[in-house]
Amino acid sequence: MIRVLIADDEAMIRAGVRAVLTTDPGIDVVAEAADGNDAVELVRRHRPQVAVLDIRMPKVNGIEAAAEIHRTVPTTGR
């Protein structure tokens, strides 16, 4: 089972990505975040294998969040 976090500031986009990913029985969406800060915190909490991040999000953008995730939870995204 592949554990995935979805981060996007648009709820409709998160719902759409979740809908597509959950059609695969081997994927489990473990968390959703509306901004980069929440994404980093939820990755620390849920330890997904993959984080799908929007580049443009409030507070912390997806690129900054990815760097922080890689620094603090290096097993995510590898």
N, CA, C, O and CB atoms as a CASP TS submission, in Angstrom:
PFRMAT TS
TARGET T0000
AUTHOR 0000-0000-0000
METHOD Language model
MODEL 1
PARENT N/A
ATOM      1  N   MET     1       0.854  -1.184   0.000  1.00  0.00           N
ATOM      2  CA  MET     1       0.000   0.000   0.000  1.00  0.00           C
ATOM      3  C   MET     1       0.894   1.240   0.000  1.00  0.00           C
ATOM      4  O   MET     1       1.784   1.361   0.842  1.00  0.00           O
ATOM      5  CB  MET     1      -0.969   0.002   1.234  1.00  0.00           C
ATOM      6  N   ILE     2       0.668   2.140  -0.920  1.00  0.00           N
ATOM      7  CA  ILE     2       1.397   3.404  -0.988  1.00  0.00           C
ATOM      8  C   ILE     2       0.595   4.466  -0.246  1.00  0.00           C
ATOM      9  O   ILE     2      -0.562   4.730  -0.572  1.00  0.00           O
ATOM     10  CB  ILE     2       1.656   3.832  -2.470  1.00  0.00           C
ATOM     11  N   ARG     3       1.233   5.073   0.763  1.00  0.00           N
ATOM     12  CA  ARG     3       0.586   6.102   1.578  1.00  0.00           C
ATOM     13  C   ARG     3       0.912   7.463   0.977  1.00  0.00           C
ATOM     14  O   ARG     3       2.076   7.783   0.735  1.00  0.00           O
ATOM     15  CB  ARG     3       1.050   6.024   3.074  1.00  0.00           C
ATOM     16  N   VAL     4      -0.147   8.278   0.733  1.00  0.00           N
ATOM     17  CA  VAL     4       0.004   9.548   0.021  1.00  0.00           C
ATOM     18  C   VAL     4      -0.619  10.693   0.807  1.00  0.00           C
ATOM     19  O   VAL     4      -1.680  10.543   1.414  1.00  0.00           O
ATOM     20  CB  VAL     4      -0.631   9.461  -1.369  1.00  0.00           C
ATOM     21  N   LEU     5       0.058  11.843   0.789  1.00  0.00           N
ATOM     22  CA  LEU     5      -0.497  13.098   1.293  1.00  0.00           C
ATOM     23  C   LEU     5      -0.752  13.996   0.087  1.00  0.00           C
ATOM     24  O   LEU     5       0.066  14.053  -0.831  1.00  0.00           O
ATOM     25  CB  LEU     5       0.470  13.791   2.336  1.00  0.00           C
ATOM     26  N   ILE     6      -1.884  14.697   0.090  1.00  0.00           N
ATOM     27  CA  ILE     6      -2.221  15.662  -0.968  1.00  0.00           C
ATOM     28  C   ILE     6      -2.252  17.051  -0.341  1.00  0.00           C
ATOM     29  O   ILE     6      -2.891  17.253   0.691  1.00  0.00           O
ATOM     30  CB  ILE     6      -3.603  15.317  -1.653  1.00  0.00           C
ATOM     31  N   ALA     7      -1.563  18.009  -0.963  1.00  0.00           N
ATOM     32  CA  ALA     7      -1.579  19.385  -0.467  1.00  0.00           C
ATOM     33  C   ALA     7      -1.891  20.342  -1.610  1.00  0.00           C
ATOM     34  O   ALA     7      -1.167  20.408  -2.604  1.00  0.00           O
ATOM     35  CB  ALA     7      -0.227  19.751   0.192  1.00  0.00           C
ATOM     36  N   ASP     8      -2.977  21.075  -1.448  1.00  0.00           N
ATOM     37  CA  ASP     8      -3.393  22.096  -2.409  1.00  0.00           C
ATOM     38  C   ASP     8      -4.337  23.034  -1.674  1.00  0.00           C
ATOM     39  O   ASP     8      -5.139  22.592  -0.850  1.00  0.00           O
ATOM     40  CB  ASP     8      -4.080  21.462  -3.687  1.00  0.00           C
ATOM     41  N   ASP     9      -4.245  24.337  -1.971  1.00  0.00           N
ATOM     42  CA  ASP     9      -5.111  25.292  -1.280  1.00  0.00           C
ATOM     43  C   ASP     9      -6.539  25.286  -1.814  1.00  0.00           C
ATOM     44  O   ASP     9      -7.417  25.917  -1.225  1.00  0.00           O
ATOM     45  CB  ASP     9      -4.535  26.682  -1.396  1.00  0.00           C
ATOM     46  N   GLU    10      -6.783  24.597  -2.900  1.00  0.00           N
ATOM     47  CA  GLU    10      -8.124  24.495  -3.484  1.00  0.00           C
ATOM     48  C   GLU    10      -8.752  23.147  -3.086  1.00  0.00           C
ATOM     49  O   GLU    10      -8.266  22.089  -3.483  1.00  0.00           O
ATOM     50  CB  GLU    10      -8.065  24.642  -5.046  1.00  0.00           C
ATOM     51  N   ALA    11      -9.815  23.200  -2.313  1.00  0.00           N
ATOM     52  CA  ALA    11     -10.474  21.971  -1.855  1.00  0.00           C
ATOM     53  C   ALA    11     -10.952  21.108  -3.016  1.00  0.00           C
ATOM     54  O   ALA    11     -10.893  19.881  -2.943  1.00  0.00           O
ATOM     55  CB  ALA    11     -11.651  22.313  -0.958  1.00  0.00           C
ATOM     56  N   MET    12     -11.422  21.739  -4.079  1.00  0.00           N
ATOM     57  CA  MET    12     -11.914  20.994  -5.243  1.00  0.00           C
ATOM     58  C   MET    12     -10.778  20.215  -5.918  1.00  0.00           C
ATOM     59  O   MET    12     -10.981  19.091  -6.376  1.00  0.00           O
ATOM     60  CB  MET    12     -12.572  21.956  -6.255  1.00  0.00           C
ATOM     61  N   ILE    13      -9.609  20.804  -5.977  1.00  0.00           N
ATOM     62  CA  ILE    13      -8.456  20.121  -6.567  1.00  0.00           C
ATOM     63  C   ILE    13      -8.055  18.932  -5.694  1.00  0.00           C
ATOM     64  O   ILE    13      -7.806  17.839  -6.202  1.00  0.00           O
ATOM     65  CB  ILE    13      -7.261  21.101  -6.735  1.00  0.00           C
ATOM     66  N   ARG    14      -7.994  19.151  -4.375  1.00  0.00           N
ATOM     67  CA  ARG    14      -7.670  18.040  -3.470  1.00  0.00           C
ATOM     68  C   ARG    14      -8.659  16.892  -3.652  1.00  0.00           C
ATOM     69  O   ARG    14      -8.267  15.727  -3.712  1.00  0.00           O
ATOM     70  CB  ARG    14      -7.675  18.517  -2.000  1.00  0.00           C
ATOM     71  N   ALA    15      -9.930  17.227  -3.738  1.00  0.00           N
ATOM     72  CA  ALA    15     -10.959  16.193  -3.908  1.00  0.00           C
ATOM     73  C   ALA    15     -10.772  15.447  -5.232  1.00  0.00           C
ATOM     74  O   ALA    15     -10.933  14.228  -5.290  1.00  0.00           O
ATOM     75  CB  ALA    15     -12.369  16.822  -3.849  1.00  0.00           C
ATOM     76  N   GLY    16     -10.438  16.174  -6.278  1.00  0.00           N
ATOM     77  CA  GLY    16     -10.224  15.541  -7.578  1.00  0.00           C
ATOM     78  C   GLY    16      -9.017  14.627  -7.591  1.00  0.00           C
ATOM     79  O   GLY    16      -9.080  13.519  -8.124  1.00  0.00           O
ATOM     80  N   VAL    17      -7.923  15.078  -7.010  1.00  0.00           N
ATOM     81  CA  VAL    17      -6.719  14.246  -6.940  1.00  0.00           C
ATOM     82  C   VAL    17      -6.998  13.004  -6.094  1.00  0.00           C
ATOM     83  O   VAL    17      -6.604  11.895  -6.454  1.00  0.00           O
ATOM     84  CB  VAL    17      -5.524  15.049  -6.351  1.00  0.00           C
ATOM     85  N   ARG    18      -7.678  13.202  -4.971  1.00  0.00           N
ATOM     86  CA  ARG    18      -8.047  12.060  -4.124  1.00  0.00           C
ATOM     87  C   ARG    18      -8.900  11.066  -4.908  1.00  0.00           C
ATOM     88  O   ARG    18      -8.664   9.859  -4.844  1.00  0.00           O
ATOM     89  CB  ARG    18      -8.808  12.538  -2.864  1.00  0.00           C
ATOM     90  N   ALA    19      -9.879  11.562  -5.639  1.00  0.00           N
ATOM     91  CA  ALA    19     -10.768  10.682  -6.401  1.00  0.00           C
ATOM     92  C   ALA    19      -9.988   9.848  -7.419  1.00  0.00           C
ATOM     93  O   ALA    19     -10.250   8.658  -7.589  1.00  0.00           O
ATOM     94  CB  ALA    19     -11.846  11.507  -7.115  1.00  0.00           C
ATOM     95  N   VAL    20      -9.041  10.476  -8.084  1.00  0.00           N
ATOM     96  CA  VAL    20      -8.234   9.746  -9.072  1.00  0.00           C
ATOM     97  C   VAL    20      -7.335   8.720  -8.380  1.00  0.00           C
ATOM     98  O   VAL    20      -7.271   7.563  -8.796  1.00  0.00           O
ATOM     99  CB  VAL    20      -7.377  10.729  -9.907  1.00  0.00           C
ATOM    100  N   LEU    21      -6.645   9.148  -7.331  1.00  0.00           N
ATOM    101  CA  LEU    21      -5.706   8.243  -6.660  1.00  0.00           C
ATOM    102  C   LEU    21      -6.397   7.053  -6.012  1.00  0.00           C
ATOM    103  O   LEU    21      -5.871   5.940  -6.045  1.00  0.00           O
ATOM    104  CB  LEU    21      -4.923   8.998  -5.614  1.00  0.00           C
ATOM    105  N   THR    22      -7.554   7.271  -5.431  1.00  0.00           N
ATOM    106  CA  THR    22      -8.219   6.180  -4.708  1.00  0.00           C
ATOM    107  C   THR    22      -8.892   5.156  -5.624  1.00  0.00           C
ATOM    108  O   THR    22      -9.463   4.177  -5.144  1.00  0.00           O
ATOM    109  CB  THR    22      -9.246   6.752  -3.771  1.00  0.00           C
ATOM    110  N   THR    23      -8.828   5.379  -6.931  1.00  0.00           N
ATOM    111  CA  THR    23      -9.310   4.333  -7.844  1.00  0.00           C
ATOM    112  C   THR    23      -8.339   3.159  -7.871  1.00  0.00           C
ATOM    113  O   THR    23      -8.691   2.062  -8.304  1.00  0.00           O
ATOM    114  CB  THR    23      -9.501   4.897  -9.269  1.00  0.00           C
ATOM    115  N   ASP    24      -7.121   3.395  -7.407  1.00  0.00           N
ATOM    116  CA  ASP    24      -6.125   2.330  -7.332  1.00  0.00           C
ATOM    117  C   ASP    24      -6.152   1.730  -5.925  1.00  0.00           C
ATOM    118  O   ASP    24      -5.895   2.440  -4.952  1.00  0.00           O
ATOM    119  CB  ASP    24      -4.697   2.868  -7.685  1.00  0.00           C
ATOM    120  N   PRO    25      -6.455   0.451  -5.803  1.00  0.00           N
ATOM    121  CA  PRO    25      -6.542  -0.147  -4.467  1.00  0.00           C
ATOM    122  C   PRO    25      -5.200  -0.186  -3.729  1.00  0.00           C
ATOM    123  O   PRO    25      -5.166  -0.462  -2.530  1.00  0.00           O
ATOM    124  CB  PRO    25      -7.090  -1.547  -4.576  1.00  0.00           C
ATOM    125  N   GLY    26      -4.121   0.081  -4.414  1.00  0.00           N
ATOM    126  CA  GLY    26      -2.808   0.074  -3.789  1.00  0.00           C
ATOM    127  C   GLY    26      -2.393   1.423  -3.230  1.00  0.00           C
ATOM    128  O   GLY    26      -1.282   1.567  -2.719  1.00  0.00           O
ATOM    129  N   ILE    27      -3.283   2.428  -3.323  1.00  0.00           N
ATOM    130  CA  ILE    27      -2.976   3.776  -2.835  1.00  0.00           C
ATOM    131  C   ILE    27      -3.926   4.131  -1.705  1.00  0.00           C
ATOM    132  O   ILE    27      -5.137   3.933  -1.803  1.00  0.00           O
ATOM    133  CB  ILE    27      -3.076   4.821  -3.979  1.00  0.00           C
ATOM    134  N   ASP    28      -3.356   4.658  -0.631  1.00  0.00           N
ATOM    135  CA  ASP    28      -4.130   5.108   0.519  1.00  0.00           C
ATOM    136  C   ASP    28      -3.795   6.580   0.766  1.00  0.00           C
ATOM    137  O   ASP    28      -2.672   6.904   1.150  1.00  0.00           O
ATOM    138  CB  ASP    28      -3.829   4.232   1.792  1.00  0.00           C
ATOM    139  N   VAL    29      -4.763   7.469   0.547  1.00  0.00           N
ATOM    140  CA  VAL    29      -4.563   8.889   0.838  1.00  0.00           C
ATOM    141  C   VAL    29      -4.745   9.053   2.339  1.00  0.00           C
ATOM    142  O   VAL    29      -5.854   8.926   2.858  1.00  0.00           O
ATOM    143  CB  VAL    29      -5.566   9.811   0.021  1.00  0.00           C
ATOM    144  N   VAL    30      -3.639   9.339   3.039  1.00  0.00           N
ATOM    145  CA  VAL    30      -3.658   9.370   4.500  1.00  0.00           C
ATOM    146  C   VAL    30      -3.919  10.751   5.072  1.00  0.00           C
ATOM    147  O   VAL    30      -4.280  10.877   6.242  1.00  0.00           O
ATOM    148  CB  VAL    30      -2.361   8.858   5.032  1.00  0.00           C
ATOM    149  N   ALA    31      -3.740  11.810   4.250  1.00  0.00           N
ATOM    150  CA  ALA    31      -3.957  13.169   4.765  1.00  0.00           C
ATOM    151  C   ALA    31      -4.074  14.154   3.613  1.00  0.00           C
ATOM    152  O   ALA    31      -3.602  13.909   2.503  1.00  0.00           O
ATOM    153  CB  ALA    31      -2.809  13.589   5.712  1.00  0.00           C
ATOM    154  N   GLU    32      -4.728  15.293   3.920  1.00  0.00           N
ATOM    155  CA  GLU    32      -4.859  16.400   2.978  1.00  0.00           C
ATOM    156  C   GLU    32      -4.513  17.690   3.707  1.00  0.00           C
ATOM    157  O   GLU    32      -4.851  17.864   4.878  1.00  0.00           O
ATOM    158  CB  GLU    32      -6.299  16.465   2.370  1.00  0.00           C
ATOM    159  N   ALA    33      -3.841  18.587   3.007  1.00  0.00           N
ATOM    160  CA  ALA    33      -3.452  19.870   3.585  1.00  0.00           C
ATOM    161  C   ALA    33      -3.832  21.003   2.641  1.00  0.00           C
ATOM    162  O   ALA    33      -3.835  20.835   1.422  1.00  0.00           O
ATOM    163  CB  ALA    33      -1.939  19.901   3.883  1.00  0.00           C
ATOM    164  N   ALA    34      -4.156  22.171   3.225  1.00  0.00           N
ATOM    165  CA  ALA    34      -4.550  23.339   2.433  1.00  0.00           C
ATOM    166  C   ALA    34      -3.415  24.346   2.278  1.00  0.00           C
ATOM    167  O   ALA    34      -3.550  25.318   1.535  1.00  0.00           O
ATOM    168  CB  ALA    34      -5.748  24.017   3.070  1.00  0.00           C
ATOM    169  N   ASP    35      -2.302  24.126   2.969  1.00  0.00           N
ATOM    170  CA  ASP    35      -1.149  25.013   2.804  1.00  0.00           C
ATOM    171  C   ASP    35       0.122  24.239   3.140  1.00  0.00           C
ATOM    172  O   ASP    35       0.072  23.122   3.655  1.00  0.00           O
ATOM    173  CB  ASP    35      -1.282  26.284   3.706  1.00  0.00           C
ATOM    174  N   GLY    36       1.248  24.852   2.841  1.00  0.00           N
ATOM    175  CA  GLY    36       2.521  24.185   3.031  1.00  0.00           C
ATOM    176  C   GLY    36       2.849  23.874   4.479  1.00  0.00           C
ATOM    177  O   GLY    36       3.432  22.829   4.767  1.00  0.00           O
ATOM    178  N   ASN    37       2.488  24.756   5.390  1.00  0.00           N
ATOM    179  CA  ASN    37       2.736  24.490   6.815  1.00  0.00           C
ATOM    180  C   ASN    37       2.014  23.229   7.258  1.00  0.00           C
ATOM    181  O   ASN    37       2.602  22.360   7.904  1.00  0.00           O
ATOM    182  CB  ASN    37       2.289  25.684   7.679  1.00  0.00           C
ATOM    183  N   ASP    38       0.729  23.133   6.906  1.00  0.00           N
ATOM    184  CA  ASP    38      -0.046  21.945   7.273  1.00  0.00           C
ATOM    185  C   ASP    38       0.524  20.696   6.604  1.00  0.00           C
ATOM    186  O   ASP    38       0.548  19.625   7.211  1.00  0.00           O
ATOM    187  CB  ASP    38      -1.526  22.126   6.885  1.00  0.00           C
ATOM    188  N   ALA    39       0.980  20.824   5.366  1.00  0.00           N
ATOM    189  CA  ALA    39       1.555  19.675   4.661  1.00  0.00           C
ATOM    190  C   ALA    39       2.752  19.120   5.417  1.00  0.00           C
ATOM    191  O   ALA    39       2.860  17.911   5.623  1.00  0.00           O
ATOM    192  CB  ALA    39       1.969  20.069   3.236  1.00  0.00           C
ATOM    193  N   VAL    40       3.647  20.006   5.827  1.00  0.00           N
ATOM    194  CA  VAL    40       4.834  19.563   6.570  1.00  0.00           C
ATOM    195  C   VAL    40       4.424  18.885   7.872  1.00  0.00           C
ATOM    196  O   VAL    40       4.934  17.814   8.199  1.00  0.00           O
ATOM    197  CB  VAL    40       5.774  20.757   6.864  1.00  0.00           C
ATOM    198  N   GLU    41       3.521  19.488   8.607  1.00  0.00           N
ATOM    199  CA  GLU    41       3.074  18.911   9.874  1.00  0.00           C
ATOM    200  C   GLU    41       2.408  17.545   9.667  1.00  0.00           C
ATOM    201  O   GLU    41       2.660  16.605  10.421  1.00  0.00           O
ATOM    202  CB  GLU    41       2.102  19.867  10.574  1.00  0.00           C
ATOM    203  N   LEU    42       1.562  17.445   8.645  1.00  0.00           N
ATOM    204  CA  LEU    42       0.869  16.176   8.401  1.00  0.00           C
ATOM    205  C   LEU    42       1.813  15.091   7.906  1.00  0.00           C
ATOM    206  O   LEU    42       1.602  13.913   8.197  1.00  0.00           O
ATOM    207  CB  LEU    42      -0.247  16.376   7.393  1.00  0.00           C
ATOM    208  N   VAL    43       2.848  15.465   7.166  1.00  0.00           N
ATOM    209  CA  VAL    43       3.854  14.470   6.762  1.00  0.00           C
ATOM    210  C   VAL    43       4.570  13.952   7.996  1.00  0.00           C
ATOM    211  O   VAL    43       4.803  12.750   8.122  1.00  0.00           O
ATOM    212  CB  VAL    43       4.875  15.077   5.753  1.00  0.00           C
ATOM    213  N   ARG    44       4.921  14.847   8.904  1.00  0.00           N
ATOM    214  CA  ARG    44       5.579  14.409  10.142  1.00  0.00           C
ATOM    215  C   ARG    44       4.679  13.452  10.928  1.00  0.00           C
ATOM    216  O   ARG    44       5.157  12.471  11.498  1.00  0.00           O
ATOM    217  CB  ARG    44       5.949  15.627  11.017  1.00  0.00           C
ATOM    218  N   ARG    45       3.399  13.737  10.955  1.00  0.00           N
ATOM    219  CA  ARG    45       2.454  12.936  11.734  1.00  0.00           C
ATOM    220  C   ARG    45       2.126  11.598  11.068  1.00  0.00           C
ATOM    221  O   ARG    45       2.103  10.564  11.734  1.00  0.00           O
ATOM    222  CB  ARG    45       1.175  13.720  11.952  1.00  0.00           C
ATOM    223  N   HIS    46       1.875  11.616   9.756  1.00  0.00           N
ATOM    224  CA  HIS    46       1.376  10.419   9.071  1.00  0.00           C
ATOM    225  C   HIS    46       2.439   9.622   8.315  1.00  0.00           C
ATOM    226  O   HIS    46       2.195   8.475   7.942  1.00  0.00           O
ATOM    227  CB  HIS    46       0.310  10.814   8.118  1.00  0.00           C
ATOM    228  N   ARG    47       3.598  10.204   8.086  1.00  0.00           N
ATOM    229  CA  ARG    47       4.714   9.527   7.407  1.00  0.00           C
ATOM    230  C   ARG    47       4.317   8.866   6.082  1.00  0.00           C
ATOM    231  O   ARG    47       4.555   7.673   5.894  1.00  0.00           O
ATOM    232  CB  ARG    47       5.300   8.480   8.325  1.00  0.00           C
ATOM    233  N   PRO    48       3.712   9.630   5.163  1.00  0.00           N
ATOM    234  CA  PRO    48       3.373   9.039   3.866  1.00  0.00           C
ATOM    235  C   PRO    48       4.646   8.745   3.070  1.00  0.00           C
ATOM    236  O   PRO    48       5.706   9.303   3.350  1.00  0.00           O
ATOM    237  CB  PRO    48       2.439   9.981   3.062  1.00  0.00           C
ATOM    238  N   GLN    49       4.529   7.884   2.099  1.00  0.00           N
ATOM    239  CA  GLN    49       5.656   7.599   1.218  1.00  0.00           C
ATOM    240  C   GLN    49       5.775   8.668   0.130  1.00  0.00           C
ATOM    241  O   GLN    49       6.866   8.930  -0.377  1.00  0.00           O
ATOM    242  CB  GLN    49       5.503   6.206   0.584  1.00  0.00           C
ATOM    243  N   VAL    50       4.638   9.284  -0.223  1.00  0.00           N
ATOM    244  CA  VAL    50       4.594  10.275  -1.301  1.00  0.00           C
ATOM    245  C   VAL    50       3.797  11.489  -0.834  1.00  0.00           C
ATOM    246  O   VAL    50       2.760  11.356  -0.185  1.00  0.00           O
ATOM    247  CB  VAL    50       3.968   9.670  -2.595  1.00  0.00           C
ATOM    248  N   ALA    51       4.298  12.672  -1.176  1.00  0.00           N
ATOM    249  CA  ALA    51       3.560  13.912  -0.928  1.00  0.00           C
ATOM    250  C   ALA    51       3.331  14.596  -2.269  1.00  0.00           C
ATOM    251  O   ALA    51       4.287  14.932  -2.967  1.00  0.00           O
ATOM    252  CB  ALA    51       4.330  14.856   0.066  1.00  0.00           C
ATOM    253  N   VAL    52       2.075  14.801  -2.628  1.00  0.00           N
ATOM    254  CA  VAL    52       1.706  15.507  -3.856  1.00  0.00           C
ATOM    255  C   VAL    52       1.427  16.949  -3.446  1.00  0.00           C
ATOM    256  O   VAL    52       0.442  17.225  -2.760  1.00  0.00           O
ATOM    257  CB  VAL    52       0.448  14.840  -4.580  1.00  0.00           C
ATOM    258  N   LEU    53       2.299  17.871  -3.868  1.00  0.00           N
ATOM    259  CA  LEU    53       2.237  19.253  -3.397  1.00  0.00           C
ATOM    260  C   LEU    53       1.978  20.227  -4.534  1.00  0.00           C
ATOM    261  O   LEU    53       2.626  20.171  -5.579  1.00  0.00           O
ATOM    262  CB  LEU    53       3.526  19.625  -2.687  1.00  0.00           C
ATOM    263  N   ASP    54       1.021  21.119  -4.315  1.00  0.00           N
ATOM    264  CA  ASP    54       0.806  22.241  -5.217  1.00  0.00           C
ATOM    265  C   ASP    54       1.990  23.198  -5.041  1.00  0.00           C
ATOM    266  O   ASP    54       2.460  23.394  -3.921  1.00  0.00           O
ATOM    267  CB  ASP    54      -0.574  22.960  -4.932  1.00  0.00           C
ATOM    268  N   ILE    55       2.464  23.782  -6.113  1.00  0.00           N
ATOM    269  CA  ILE    55       3.586  24.712  -6.003  1.00  0.00           C
ATOM    270  C   ILE    55       3.144  26.018  -5.347  1.00  0.00           C
ATOM    271  O   ILE    55       3.867  26.567  -4.516  1.00  0.00           O
ATOM    272  CB  ILE    55       4.189  24.991  -7.389  1.00  0.00           C
ATOM    273  N   ARG    56       1.965  26.518  -5.711  1.00  0.00           N
ATOM    274  CA  ARG    56       1.476  27.797  -5.182  1.00  0.00           C
ATOM    275  C   ARG    56       0.433  27.562  -4.097  1.00  0.00           C
ATOM    276  O   ARG    56      -0.718  27.225  -4.374  1.00  0.00           O
ATOM    277  CB  ARG    56       0.879  28.662  -6.313  1.00  0.00           C
ATOM    278  N   MET    57       0.866  27.749  -2.858  1.00  0.00           N
ATOM    279  CA  MET    57      -0.030  27.638  -1.710  1.00  0.00           C
ATOM    280  C   MET    57       0.283  28.780  -0.754  1.00  0.00           C
ATOM    281  O   MET    57       1.395  29.309  -0.763  1.00  0.00           O
ATOM    282  CB  MET    57       0.118  26.248  -0.998  1.00  0.00           C
ATOM    283  N   PRO    58      -0.687  29.163   0.070  1.00  0.00           N
ATOM    284  CA  PRO    58      -0.425  30.228   1.042  1.00  0.00           C
ATOM    285  C   PRO    58       0.532  29.773   2.144  1.00  0.00           C
ATOM    286  O   PRO    58       0.774  28.582   2.339  1.00  0.00           O
ATOM    287  CB  PRO    58      -1.734  30.705   1.660  1.00  0.00           C
ATOM    288  N   LYS    59       1.056  30.748   2.843  1.00  0.00           N
ATOM    289  CA  LYS    59       1.975  30.564   3.977  1.00  0.00           C
ATOM    290  C   LYS    59       3.312  30.011   3.512  1.00  0.00           C
ATOM    291  O   LYS    59       4.299  30.746   3.475  1.00  0.00           O
ATOM    292  CB  LYS    59       1.358  29.627   5.027  1.00  0.00           C
ATOM    293  N   VAL    60       3.369  28.739   3.157  1.00  0.00           N
ATOM    294  CA  VAL    60       4.582  28.105   2.651  1.00  0.00           C
ATOM    295  C   VAL    60       4.221  27.442   1.334  1.00  0.00           C
ATOM    296  O   VAL    60       3.283  26.647   1.276  1.00  0.00           O
ATOM    297  CB  VAL    60       5.176  27.065   3.678  1.00  0.00           C
ATOM    298  N   ASN    61       4.968  27.766   0.258  1.00  0.00           N
ATOM    299  CA  ASN    61       4.627  27.170  -1.033  1.00  0.00           C
ATOM    300  C   ASN    61       5.106  25.724  -1.109  1.00  0.00           C
ATOM    301  O   ASN    61       5.812  25.247  -0.220  1.00  0.00           O
ATOM    302  CB  ASN    61       5.235  27.989  -2.178  1.00  0.00           C
ATOM    303  N   GLY    62       4.718  25.036  -2.174  1.00  0.00           N
ATOM    304  CA  GLY    62       5.034  23.619  -2.311  1.00  0.00           C
ATOM    305  C   GLY    62       6.516  23.320  -2.418  1.00  0.00           C
ATOM    306  O   GLY    62       6.973  22.277  -1.950  1.00  0.00           O
ATOM    307  N   ILE    63       7.273  24.218  -3.027  1.00  0.00           N
ATOM    308  CA  ILE    63       8.710  24.002  -3.153  1.00  0.00           C
ATOM    309  C   ILE    63       9.383  24.101  -1.782  1.00  0.00           C
ATOM    310  O   ILE    63      10.230  23.276  -1.438  1.00  0.00           O
ATOM    311  CB  ILE    63       9.328  25.025  -4.134  1.00  0.00           C
ATOM    312  N   GLU    64       9.002  25.110  -1.008  1.00  0.00           N
ATOM    313  CA  GLU    64       9.553  25.249   0.342  1.00  0.00           C
ATOM    314  C   GLU    64       9.119  24.087   1.230  1.00  0.00           C
ATOM    315  O   GLU    64       9.909  23.570   2.020  1.00  0.00           O
ATOM    316  CB  GLU    64       9.115  26.584   0.968  1.00  0.00           C
ATOM    317  N   ALA    65       7.861  23.682   1.094  1.00  0.00           N
ATOM    318  CA  ALA    65       7.359  22.543   1.884  1.00  0.00           C
ATOM    319  C   ALA    65       8.120  21.274   1.522  1.00  0.00           C
ATOM    320  O   ALA    65       8.474  20.492   2.404  1.00  0.00           O
ATOM    321  CB  ALA    65       5.838  22.338   1.653  1.00  0.00           C
ATOM    322  N   ALA    66       8.375  21.063   0.236  1.00  0.00           N
ATOM    323  CA  ALA    66       9.107  19.868  -0.193  1.00  0.00           C
ATOM    324  C   ALA    66      10.513  19.850   0.405  1.00  0.00           C
ATOM    325  O   ALA    66      10.998  18.801   0.828  1.00  0.00           O
ATOM    326  CB  ALA    66       9.184  19.805  -1.731  1.00  0.00           C
ATOM    327  N   ALA    67      11.162  21.010   0.439  1.00  0.00           N
ATOM    328  CA  ALA    67      12.504  21.086   1.026  1.00  0.00           C
ATOM    329  C   ALA    67      12.468  20.750   2.508  1.00  0.00           C
ATOM    330  O   ALA    67      13.330  20.021   2.998  1.00  0.00           O
ATOM    331  CB  ALA    67      13.104  22.483   0.819  1.00  0.00           C
ATOM    332  N   GLU    68      11.476  21.273   3.229  1.00  0.00           N
ATOM    333  CA  GLU    68      11.359  20.999   4.659  1.00  0.00           C
ATOM    334  C   GLU    68      11.003  19.535   4.908  1.00  0.00           C
ATOM    335  O   GLU    68      11.518  18.920   5.842  1.00  0.00           O
ATOM    336  CB  GLU    68      10.303  21.914   5.293  1.00  0.00           C
ATOM    337  N   ILE    69      10.133  18.981   4.083  1.00  0.00           N
ATOM    338  CA  ILE    69       9.771  17.567   4.205  1.00  0.00           C
ATOM    339  C   ILE    69      11.007  16.703   3.970  1.00  0.00           C
ATOM    340  O   ILE    69      11.262  15.757   4.716  1.00  0.00           O
ATOM    341  CB  ILE    69       8.643  17.193   3.201  1.00  0.00           C
ATOM    342  N   HIS    70      11.763  17.027   2.943  1.00  0.00           N
ATOM    343  CA  HIS    70      12.973  16.240   2.637  1.00  0.00           C
ATOM    344  C   HIS    70      13.974  16.331   3.787  1.00  0.00           C
ATOM    345  O   HIS    70      14.649  15.352   4.104  1.00  0.00           O
ATOM    346  CB  HIS    70      13.630  16.732   1.319  1.00  0.00           C
ATOM    347  N   ARG    71      14.068  17.495   4.404  1.00  0.00           N
ATOM    348  CA  ARG    71      15.012  17.688   5.494  1.00  0.00           C
ATOM    349  C   ARG    71      14.588  16.943   6.765  1.00  0.00           C
ATOM    350  O   ARG    71      15.425  16.355   7.450  1.00  0.00           O
ATOM    351  CB  ARG    71      15.160  19.170   5.787  1.00  0.00           C
ATOM    352  N   THR    72      13.286  16.968   7.078  1.00  0.00           N
ATOM    353  CA  THR    72      12.823  16.417   8.350  1.00  0.00           C
ATOM    354  C   THR    72      12.267  14.990   8.263  1.00  0.00           C
ATOM    355  O   THR    72      12.301  14.248   9.245  1.00  0.00           O
ATOM    356  CB  THR    72      11.775  17.311   8.913  1.00  0.00           C
ATOM    357  N   VAL    73      11.759  14.612   7.097  1.00  0.00           N
ATOM    358  CA  VAL    73      11.207  13.248   6.901  1.00  0.00           C
ATOM    359  C   VAL    73      11.726  12.732   5.562  1.00  0.00           C
ATOM    360  O   VAL    73      10.960  12.621   4.604  1.00  0.00           O
ATOM    361  CB  VAL    73       9.606  13.242   6.936  1.00  0.00           C
ATOM    362  N   PRO    74      13.007  12.420   5.486  1.00  0.00           N
ATOM    363  CA  PRO    74      13.602  12.068   4.197  1.00  0.00           C
ATOM    364  C   PRO    74      13.051  10.802   3.548  1.00  0.00           C
ATOM    365  O   PRO    74      13.291  10.572   2.363  1.00  0.00           O
ATOM    366  CB  PRO    74      15.056  11.914   4.367  1.00  0.00           C
ATOM    367  N   THR    75      12.322   9.979   4.291  1.00  0.00           N
ATOM    368  CA  THR    75      11.745   8.775   3.689  1.00  0.00           C
ATOM    369  C   THR    75      10.529   9.093   2.818  1.00  0.00           C
ATOM    370  O   THR    75      10.134   8.272   1.990  1.00  0.00           O
ATOM    371  CB  THR    75      11.353   7.787   4.778  1.00  0.00           C
ATOM    372  N   THR    76       9.937  10.266   2.995  1.00  0.00           N
ATOM    373  CA  THR    76       8.819  10.669   2.139  1.00  0.00           C
ATOM    374  C   THR    76       9.379  11.151   0.809  1.00  0.00           C
ATOM    375  O   THR    76      10.259  12.011   0.767  1.00  0.00           O
ATOM    376  CB  THR    76       7.953  11.782   2.818  1.00  0.00           C
ATOM    377  N   GLY    77       8.862  10.590  -0.269  1.00  0.00           N
ATOM    378  CA  GLY    77       9.266  11.023  -1.603  1.00  0.00           C
ATOM    379  C   GLY    77      10.470  10.312  -2.164  1.00  0.00           C
ATOM    380  O   GLY    77      10.981  10.701  -3.215  1.00  0.00           O
ATOM    381  N   ARG    78      10.929   9.299  -1.506  1.00  0.00           N
ATOM    382  CA  ARG    78      12.097   8.582  -2.034  1.00  0.00           C
ATOM    383  C   ARG    78      11.693   7.301  -2.693  1.00  0.00           C
ATOM    384  O   ARG    78      12.547   6.568  -3.194  1.00  0.00           O
ATOM    385  CB  ARG    78      13.098   8.294  -0.936  1.00  0.00           C
TER
END
